[in-house]
Amino acid sequence: MTEFPKVLMIIGGVLLIIGVFMQFIGKLPGDIVFKKGNTTIFFPIVTCIVISIVLSLIFSFLGRFK
């Protein structure tokens, strides 16, 4: 049971880092934004593609060491 708090802290730290990173990368050209009155809808299409490519490269690189 002593490992569970450590795992929660690591997950929280990773989510914090991802949140800070998304502040900078979340406004790429190609992302779709609809603004109408007080409502804003944001579709980060290009951001998702970039994140997918980066994660694929990282996991591919890490998979070669097994």
N, C-alpha and C positions, 0 to 999 in steps of 0.2 A: 504493500500500500504506500510505501514511501516514494515509489517511482512516479505515481500519478501526479502529485503537485509539480514535479520537475517537467513532466510531459506537458502539462497545462501551461507552465511558464514558457517553455520553448515554443509551443504553438502560438501563444500570445505574442511573443517576440517576433516570430515570423510574420504574423498578420500585421503587426505594427510596421515592420520594414516594408512589406508589400504595400500597405496604405500610403506610406511616405513616398515610395517609388511611383505609385499611381498618380500622385499629385503632379509629377513632372511629365509622365508619359501619357497621361489621359487626354491630351489635347492635340493629337496628331492630325495632320491634314488627311482627310478621308473619313474621319469620324463624323457621324451624322448628328446634328443638333436641331431640334424643333423647338421654337419659342413662340408661345401664343399667350399673351396676357401674363398671368402669374404662373403659368405652367411651362416647365422646360423638360423635354424628353431627350435623353442622350443615348445614342447607340454607338459604342466604341468599337466599330468593325475593324479598322486598321490596327488599333491598339491590341485587340484580341489576336489578330494574325501575327503581329510582331512578338507578342508574349508566347504564342504557340511555337513559333520558329525558334525562339531563344531557349525555351524549355526542352524542345525536341533535341536541339544541339547539345544542351547540357546533359540530358539523360543518355543520349547516344555516346557522348564522351565518357561518362561515368560507367556505362555498360561495357565498355571495352576493357575495363580493369578487372572484371570478374573472371 
